[in-house]
Amino acid sequence: MNREVLIALLRQKGIYSPNLVEKFDTFCDEVLETNRSFNLTAITDRDEFYAKHFVDSLAGYDFVKDAKTVCDIGSGAGFPGVPLALACPKTQFSLVDSLRKRVDFINTCTKKLNLDNCSAFHARAEEFCASHRESFDVCTARAVSSLATLAELCAPLVKVGGSLVAYKGRTLAEELKASERAFDILGLKTKTIAEYNISEDEKHFLLVCEKVSRTPPQYPRGGNKPKTQPL
C-alpha cells in the first residue's frame, strides 16, 4: 500500500513519527469526506491518494525544508502546501487559491491538525503579489498552468536568492524552451531538474529555479495576461 510508501519516505527523510502519519491520515479523511459534497479531487481511491497527493507533494521536501517562508500558488485542496507544512513544522507556509471554498476547507483542516505554520488566502496570484512582493524564500506550484505563465505569477513573490519549485510532467523540456524569454525578463535561472516517479508509468519532474535578479515591477500583468498572452 502507498501508505507504507509514505511512511518509508518519512523515515528516509528522518522526520517519521506516528503522530505525523496520523495527521496525514486525518487530512486524507477530511479531503475525501468533503469531496462527497464539494469537488476537491478526482482521486477518490485512498491508496492512489497517498501516492498522487502525499508522496508526490513531498518530492519537494528537500527544496523547502530549510526555508523560513514558502508560498504555494494554486493550492487547490492543499497540495503540495499542506503535506509540506506537515513535514516542515519550522517553515511558515502561505497557500493561495482563487476559490473561496477551497481556502475555507484548507483553513478548517489546518485548525483540526493543529498546523499553526500554514494559512490559506483567498486571492488570485496577481492580487496576492501586490501585498507580498518578493517576500518569500520559496514559491511552489503543482499542476498550475504552463511554465511561462507560472513563472510570471510566482517569480514576483520570491526574494532574490530564493527559489521557484515547480512540479511538472513529461512536457517539461518543451515548456522550458518556450519559457526562456520569460525567465530572462522575470529574473529566473534554472538551477536543478530532479526526476522522480510515483508509479512505474508516471514520470515526474521538479524544476527548481533560482531568483537571480529582481522582477520588473510591471509583472505580473493583470487581466489574465500571464495566461492568455504568456511572455
N, C-alpha and C positions, 0 to 999 in steps of 0.2 A: 504493500500500500504506500501511496505517496505521503501519507502522514509520517511513516517511518523514514522516508527520504528527507522530509523536512527536519525531523529530529536529528538525523545523521548530519545534515548541513549545519544545524545549530551547534552540534558537538564539534564539527570541523572548524567552525569559526570561534570556538571557545566561549560561546555565550549560552549554552544549553542550561535550562533549569526546568523542572516540572511546572513551575508557575508560569514561565514564559510559554510553554507549549499549551497550557490551559488557556492562556489569553488568545493564542492563535485559534484554538478550538472554538472559543466563545465568539470571536469575530466571524469565523465561518458560519456559526449558527445564526448570528444576527443577520448576516448578508442573505443567507438562503431563506430565512424566515420572512424578512422584509420583502424579498424578491417575489413572494407569492402575491403581494398586493401592489408592488411598485417595481418596475423593471430596473434592476441594478446590474445584472449579469446574465449572459446567455449560458453560462456554465452552471448547471444545477446538480451535476454528479459530484458528490463530495470528494471522491478520490481525485477526480480531474481538477477540482477546485484547488486542492493543496498543491498540485503541480503547476497549473497555469496561472494561479494568482499568487500563492505564497512563495514557492520555490523560485518562480520567475522574478517576482519583486525583489527577493533577497539576492539576486545576481548582482545588484548594485551595491551591496553592503560594503565591500572593500573601498568603494569610491566615495562613500558618505560618512563612514564611521568616525573619521577624525574632524569632521566639520562641526562648527558651532551652530550654524543655521542652514536649513535646507528649505527650498520652496519647491513644491510639487505642482506642476501645471496640468490642468485637465485631469484631476484625480479620479473622477467618476465615483465609484463606490469606495474609493480609498486606496487605490493601487497605483504606484508602489508605496505611497506615503505611509499608510498605517503599518504594514509589515516592517518597513524600515524603521519607523518610530519605535515599534516594539523591540526591535533588535538593537537600537542605538538610543538608550534612555538619556544619555547626556547631550544629545543633539536636539535642538528645537526645530520642529517641522511646521511649516505653514502650507496647508493644502488648499488649492484654488480650483474652483469649479463654477461654471456658469449656470448650473441648475440648482435652485434653492433646495429642492427635496433631497438631493444627494448630499449637499452640505449639511443640512439638518440631520440626516442619517449619520454622517461621519461624526458630528459633534455629540450626538446621543451615544454612539458606540464608544467614543473615547472616554466619555464620563463613566460608562459601565466598566470599562477596562482600567479605570484609574490611570489613564495615559495622559499625564499632565504636560508632556512635551510635544503635544500635537493639537493643532487647531485648524479648523476648516473655514474658508472665507468664500462668500458668495460674490463672485465678480468675474468678468472677462479678464483675460491676461493683460490686455491693454489698459484696462481700468486699474487693476491692481498695481501695475507698474508705476502709475502716476504718483503713488504714495510710498512705494518701496523700491525705487530705482537704485540699482547697484548696491543692494543691502544684504545679499545672501552669499554665503560661501559656495553653495552648490544649488543648481536648479535641476530637477529631474522631470522627465516626461516619458510616459509609456502609452503607446497606441494613440498618439496625438499628431495628426497632420503630417504633411511631407516635411522633410528635414529643413528646407529653406524657410517654410512657414514657422516651423518650430523654433528655429534659430532666432527669427525676428521677435517672437513672443517671449523667449526665455533669456536671450543674451542681455537685454537691458536690466534684468533683475540681478545679474551676477556681478559681484565685485571683480575688479581687475585682479588677476591671480587666482580667481575661483574657477569653477568648472560647470559645464553643462553635461549632464549624463542622460543620454537618450537611448531608450530601449527600441531596437529596430529589428526588422526581419530580413528576408533574403534580398530585398531591393536596396540594401544599404549602399552598395557600390554605385549604383545608378544615382541614388539620391545625393551622395557625396559629390559626385561630379557636377550635378545640377545646382549644388549649393556653394560652389567655390566663390562666386561673386558675393553672395550673401555673407559668407564667413569673413571675407575681406572688409566689407563695409561695417559689419557689426562688431569686429574685434575678436573673432574666434579663430582658433587654430586646433586642428585635430591632434590629440595627444596620444590616445590609446584606442584600439579597437579590440574588444575581448569577445571571442566566440564562445557560446555555451549552448547546451542542449537540455531541454526539459523532457524530451522524449526522443525515441530513436529517429523519428521522421520530421522533427521540427528543429531547424537551425535558427538560433537567435544571436543577436549581437548587441553589445553595449558599446556605444560610441561616446567616448569621453573627450570633450573639447575644453581647452584652456581659454580663459578670457585674457587676452594679451594686451588689449587696449580698450579705452572707454568707448561705449557705443554712442554714436552721434545722437543728440537729443531729439531728433525728429522720428526716431524709432522707439517703440513700434508704431507704425502708422495706424490711424483709426479707420473706421468704415469697412472693416473686414478685409482691408487691402493685403495684409500678410498672407491671407488665404487665396483671395481672388486674383491678386497681382503680386506673386512672390518675387522677391529680389533676384 
